[in-house]
Amino acid sequence: MEEMWVLEHDNGVVWKGPGTEVLFAYKDFDYPTRGSVEILDAITNEPSNAQNRLSAKRMGIYLLKVG
């Protein structure tokens, strides 16, 4: 990963790399995405898709494939 960001309002931390983001959510919040993204919930191993936002859950870890 090339960049790490602490999110506003202490919502969590996101690591960014080419085509990939890893989101660790400290609490429930909506994480904005650019368009459609593929998501893997690293806790439940459940894949999903999101359009323009991800509804992150407290203590969730999400792998996002961004285009």
N, CA, C and O atoms as a GROMACS GRO file, in nm:
protein
  268
    1MET      N    1   0.084  -0.118   0.000
    1MET     CA    2   0.000   0.000   0.000
    1MET      C    3   0.089   0.124   0.000
    1MET      O    4   0.195   0.126   0.062
    2GLU      N    5   0.043   0.224  -0.070
    2GLU     CA    6   0.125   0.343  -0.087
    2GLU      C    7   0.088   0.458   0.007
    2GLU      O    8   0.172   0.540   0.041
    3GLU      N    9  -0.038   0.463   0.048
    3GLU     CA   10  -0.084   0.573   0.132
    3GLU      C   11  -0.170   0.521   0.246
    3GLU      O   12  -0.238   0.419   0.231
    4MET      N   13  -0.167   0.590   0.360
    4MET     CA   14  -0.255   0.558   0.470
    4MET      C   15  -0.323   0.687   0.516
    4MET      O   16  -0.258   0.791   0.530
    5TRP      N   17  -0.453   0.679   0.539
    5TRP     CA   18  -0.530   0.796   0.579
    5TRP      C   19  -0.611   0.763   0.704
    5TRP      O   20  -0.675   0.658   0.711
    6VAL      N   21  -0.607   0.852   0.802
    6VAL     CA   22  -0.698   0.844   0.916
    6VAL      C   23  -0.822   0.921   0.875
    6VAL      O   24  -0.812   1.037   0.835
    7LEU      N   25  -0.938   0.859   0.883
    7LEU     CA   26  -1.061   0.920   0.836
    7LEU      C   27  -1.117   1.018   0.938
    7LEU      O   28  -1.096   1.005   1.058
    8GLU      N   29  -1.190   1.116   0.888
    8GLU     CA   30  -1.248   1.219   0.975
    8GLU      C   31  -1.347   1.158   1.074
    8GLU      O   32  -1.403   1.051   1.050
    9HIS      N   33  -1.367   1.227   1.182
    9HIS     CA   34  -1.459   1.187   1.290
    9HIS      C   35  -1.418   1.054   1.354
    9HIS      O   36  -1.501   0.985   1.412
   10ASP      N   37  -1.289   1.019   1.343
   10ASP     CA   38  -1.239   0.893   1.397
   10ASP      C   39  -1.317   0.772   1.347
   10ASP      O   40  -1.338   0.675   1.420
   11ASN      N   41  -1.360   0.778   1.220
   11ASN     CA   42  -1.437   0.668   1.162
   11ASN      C   43  -1.352   0.544   1.136
   11ASN      O   44  -1.404   0.432   1.140
   12GLY      N   45  -1.224   0.562   1.108
   12GLY     CA   46  -1.138   0.448   1.079
   12GLY      C   47  -1.013   0.489   1.006
   12GLY      O   48  -0.973   0.606   1.007
   13VAL      N   49  -0.951   0.391   0.943
   13VAL     CA   50  -0.827   0.410   0.868
   13VAL      C   51  -0.842   0.342   0.733
   13VAL      O   52  -0.902   0.236   0.723
   14VAL      N   53  -0.787   0.404   0.629
   14VAL     CA   54  -0.788   0.342   0.496
   14VAL      C   55  -0.645   0.344   0.441
   14VAL      O   56  -0.575   0.444   0.450
   15TRP      N   57  -0.605   0.231   0.385
   15TRP     CA   58  -0.477   0.218   0.316
   15TRP      C   59  -0.509   0.210   0.168
   15TRP      O   60  -0.600   0.138   0.127
   16LYS      N   61  -0.433   0.285   0.087
   16LYS     CA   62  -0.460   0.289  -0.056
   16LYS      C   63  -0.337   0.246  -0.136
   16LYS      O   64  -0.224   0.282  -0.104
   17GLY      N   65  -0.364   0.169  -0.241
   17GLY     CA   66  -0.263   0.128  -0.336
   17GLY      C   67  -0.325   0.128  -0.474
   17GLY      O   68  -0.443   0.159  -0.488
   18PRO      N   69  -0.249   0.095  -0.576
   18PRO     CA   70  -0.302   0.093  -0.712
   18PRO      C   71  -0.418  -0.008  -0.726
   18PRO      O   72  -0.396  -0.129  -0.716
   19GLY      N   73  -0.537   0.042  -0.749
   19GLY     CA   74  -0.653  -0.043  -0.771
   19GLY      C   75  -0.712  -0.110  -0.649
   19GLY      O   76  -0.809  -0.185  -0.660
   20THR      N   77  -0.655  -0.083  -0.530
   20THR     CA   78  -0.700  -0.151  -0.409
   20THR      C   79  -0.702  -0.055  -0.291
   20THR      O   80  -0.616   0.032  -0.278
   21GLU      N   81  -0.802  -0.071  -0.204
   21GLU     CA   82  -0.807  -0.001  -0.077
   21GLU      C   83  -0.842  -0.101   0.032
   21GLU      O   84  -0.916  -0.196   0.008
   22VAL      N   85  -0.787  -0.079   0.151
   22VAL     CA   86  -0.823  -0.159   0.267
   22VAL      C   87  -0.878  -0.062   0.371
   22VAL      O   88  -0.811   0.033   0.411
   23LEU      N   89  -1.001  -0.088   0.414
   23LEU     CA   90  -1.069  -0.001   0.510
   23LEU      C   91  -1.087  -0.075   0.641
   23LEU      O   92  -1.142  -0.186   0.643
   24PHE      N   93  -1.041  -0.016   0.750
   24PHE     CA   94  -1.069  -0.066   0.884
   24PHE      C   95  -1.160   0.036   0.951
   24PHE      O   96  -1.119   0.150   0.976
   25ALA      N   97  -1.283  -0.005   0.979
   25ALA     CA   98  -1.384   0.087   1.034
   25ALA      C   99  -1.385   0.078   1.187
   25ALA      O  100  -1.398  -0.030   1.243
   26TYR      N  101  -1.370   0.193   1.253
   26TYR     CA  102  -1.378   0.197   1.398
   26TYR      C  103  -1.524   0.199   1.446
   26TYR      O  104  -1.554   0.157   1.557
   27LYS      N  105  -1.614   0.250   1.360
   27LYS     CA  106  -1.755   0.258   1.396
   27LYS      C  107  -1.840   0.252   1.270
   27LYS      O  108  -1.786   0.256   1.159
   28ASP      N  109  -1.971   0.243   1.284
   28ASP     CA  110  -2.061   0.240   1.169
   28ASP      C  111  -2.059   0.376   1.099
   28ASP      O  112  -2.072   0.481   1.163
   29PHE      N  113  -2.042   0.374   0.966
   29PHE     CA  114  -2.047   0.498   0.888
   29PHE      C  115  -2.052   0.462   0.740
   29PHE      O  116  -2.025   0.348   0.702
   30ASP      N  117  -2.088   0.559   0.658
   30ASP     CA  118  -2.089   0.542   0.513
   30ASP      C  119  -1.957   0.592   0.456
   30ASP      O  120  -1.921   0.708   0.473
   31TYR      N  121  -1.886   0.502   0.390
   31TYR     CA  122  -1.758   0.535   0.327
   31TYR      C  123  -1.783   0.564   0.180
   31TYR      O  124  -1.831   0.476   0.108
   32PRO      N  125  -1.751   0.684   0.133
   32PRO     CA  126  -1.776   0.717  -0.008
   32PRO      C  127  -1.678   0.646  -0.100
   32PRO      O  128  -1.559   0.635  -0.070
   33THR      N  129  -1.730   0.596  -0.213
   33THR     CA  130  -1.646   0.534  -0.315
   33THR      C  131  -1.668   0.607  -0.447
   33THR      O  132  -1.766   0.680  -0.464
   34ARG      N  133  -1.577   0.588  -0.537
   34ARG     CA  134  -1.592   0.649  -0.671
   34ARG      C  135  -1.655   0.546  -0.762
   34ARG      O  136  -1.588   0.458  -0.815
   35GLY      N  137  -1.785   0.560  -0.781
   35GLY     CA  138  -1.856   0.468  -0.870
   35GLY      C  139  -1.872   0.330  -0.809
   35GLY      O  140  -1.885   0.315  -0.687
   36SER      N  141  -1.870   0.229  -0.895
   36SER     CA  142  -1.891   0.092  -0.853
   36SER      C  143  -1.759   0.028  -0.806
   36SER      O  144  -1.656   0.042  -0.872
   37VAL      N  145  -1.764  -0.042  -0.693
   37VAL     CA  146  -1.647  -0.112  -0.641
   37VAL      C  147  -1.686  -0.254  -0.599
   37VAL      O  148  -1.799  -0.279  -0.557
   38GLU      N  149  -1.589  -0.345  -0.611
   38GLU     CA  150  -1.605  -0.480  -0.559
   38GLU      C  151  -1.549  -0.482  -0.418
   38GLU      O  152  -1.443  -0.425  -0.392
   39ILE      N  153  -1.620  -0.547  -0.325
   39ILE     CA  154  -1.583  -0.546  -0.185
   39ILE      C  155  -1.573  -0.688  -0.133
   39ILE      O  156  -1.654  -0.774  -0.168
   40LEU      N  157  -1.473  -0.713  -0.050
   40LEU     CA  158  -1.466  -0.838   0.024
   40LEU      C  159  -1.461  -0.802   0.172
   40LEU      O  160  -1.370  -0.731   0.216
   41ASP      N  161  -1.558  -0.851   0.248
   41ASP     CA  162  -1.558  -0.833   0.393
   41ASP      C  163  -1.457  -0.933   0.449
   41ASP      O  164  -1.480  -1.054   0.442
   42ALA      N  165  -1.346  -0.885   0.503
   42ALA     CA  166  -1.239  -0.973   0.549
   42ALA      C  167  -1.276  -1.050   0.676
   42ALA      O  168  -1.210  -1.149   0.708
   43ILE      N  169  -1.378  -1.007   0.747
   43ILE     CA  170  -1.421  -1.077   0.868
   43ILE      C  171  -1.511  -1.196   0.831
   43ILE      O  172  -1.491  -1.307   0.881
   44THR      N  173  -1.609  -1.172   0.745
   44THR     CA  174  -1.706  -1.276   0.709
   44THR      C  175  -1.670  -1.350   0.580
   44THR      O  176  -1.730  -1.452   0.548
   45ASN      N  177  -1.572  -1.297   0.505
   45ASN     CA  178  -1.532  -1.351   0.376
   45ASN      C  179  -1.644  -1.344   0.273
   45ASN      O  180  -1.650  -1.426   0.181
   46GLU      N  181  -1.734  -1.247   0.288
   46GLU     CA  182  -1.848  -1.228   0.198
   46GLU      C  183  -1.814  -1.122   0.093
   46GLU      O  184  -1.779  -1.010   0.129
   47PRO      N  185  -1.826  -1.156  -0.036
   47PRO     CA  186  -1.807  -1.054  -0.140
   47PRO      C  187  -1.937  -0.976  -0.163
   47PRO      O  188  -2.047  -1.026  -0.140
   48SER      N  189  -1.922  -0.853  -0.208
   48SER     CA  190  -2.039  -0.770  -0.244
   48SER      C  191  -1.991  -0.661  -0.339
   48SER      O  192  -1.873  -0.650  -0.370
   49ASN      N  193  -2.085  -0.580  -0.384
   49ASN     CA  194  -2.057  -0.465  -0.468
   49ASN      C  195  -2.122  -0.343  -0.406
   49ASN      O  196  -2.220  -0.355  -0.332
   50ALA      N  197  -2.068  -0.227  -0.435
   50ALA     CA  198  -2.127  -0.103  -0.386
   50ALA      C  199  -2.121   0.001  -0.496
   50ALA      O  200  -2.033  -0.003  -0.582
   51GLN      N  201  -2.214   0.092  -0.492
   51GLN     CA  202  -2.220   0.202  -0.587
   51GLN      C  203  -2.215   0.333  -0.511
   51GLN      O  204  -2.312   0.369  -0.444
   52ASN      N  205  -2.105   0.405  -0.519
   52ASN     CA  206  -2.083   0.537  -0.461
   52ASN      C  207  -2.066   0.541  -0.310
   52ASN      O  208  -2.025   0.644  -0.256
   53ARG      N  209  -2.097   0.431  -0.237
   53ARG     CA  210  -2.071   0.430  -0.093
   53ARG      C  211  -2.076   0.288  -0.039
   53ARG      O  212  -2.145   0.201  -0.094
   54LEU      N  213  -2.003   0.267   0.067
   54LEU     CA  214  -2.001   0.140   0.138
   54LEU      C  215  -2.053   0.167   0.279
   54LEU      O  216  -2.002   0.256   0.347
   55SER      N  217  -2.151   0.093   0.322
   55SER     CA  218  -2.202   0.104   0.459
   55SER      C  219  -2.113   0.019   0.550
   55SER      O  220  -2.139  -0.100   0.569
   56ALA      N  221  -2.009   0.080   0.604
   56ALA     CA  222  -1.913   0.010   0.688
   56ALA      C  223  -1.971  -0.011   0.828
   56ALA      O  224  -2.041   0.074   0.882
   57LYS      N  225  -1.940  -0.126   0.885
   57LYS     CA  226  -1.985  -0.161   1.020
   57LYS      C  227  -1.868  -0.153   1.116
   57LYS      O  228  -1.753  -0.177   1.078
   58ARG      N  229  -1.897  -0.119   1.240
   58ARG     CA  230  -1.796  -0.104   1.345
   58ARG      C  231  -1.707  -0.227   1.353
   58ARG      O  232  -1.756  -0.340   1.355
   59MET      N  233  -1.576  -0.204   1.356
   59MET     CA  234  -1.472  -0.307   1.364
   59MET      C  235  -1.466  -0.395   1.239
   59MET      O  236  -1.410  -0.505   1.243
   60GLY      N  237  -1.522  -0.346   1.128
   60GLY     CA  238  -1.517  -0.419   1.001
   60GLY      C  239  -1.386  -0.393   0.928
   60GLY      O  240  -1.325  -0.287   0.942
   61ILE      N  241  -1.345  -0.491   0.850
   61ILE     CA  242  -1.228  -0.478   0.764
   61ILE      C  243  -1.272  -0.512   0.623
   61ILE      O  244  -1.325  -0.620   0.598
   62TYR      N  245  -1.251  -0.420   0.530
   62TYR     CA  246  -1.302  -0.435   0.394
   62TYR      C  247  -1.188  -0.419   0.293
   62TYR      O  248  -1.107  -0.327   0.303
   63LEU      N  249  -1.184  -0.508   0.196
   63LEU     CA  250  -1.091  -0.497   0.084
   63LEU      C  251  -1.171  -0.448  -0.035
   63LEU      O  252  -1.268  -0.513  -0.076
   64LEU      N  253  -1.133  -0.337  -0.092
   64LEU     CA  254  -1.206  -0.277  -0.204
   64LEU      C  255  -1.121  -0.280  -0.329
   64LEU      O  256  -1.006  -0.234  -0.330
   65LYS      N  257  -1.178  -0.334  -0.436
   65LYS     CA  258  -1.114  -0.332  -0.568
   65LYS      C  259  -1.174  -0.213  -0.642
   65LYS      O  260  -1.291  -0.214  -0.679
   66VAL      N  261  -1.093  -0.113  -0.663
   66VAL     CA  262  -1.140   0.010  -0.726
   66VAL      C  263  -1.084   0.020  -0.868
   66VAL      O  264  -0.974  -0.027  -0.897
   67GLY      N  265  -1.162   0.082  -0.954
   67GLY     CA  266  -1.118   0.091  -1.094
   67GLY      C  267  -1.094   0.225  -1.133
   67GLY      O  268  -1.056   0.250  -1.247
   0.00000   0.00000   0.00000
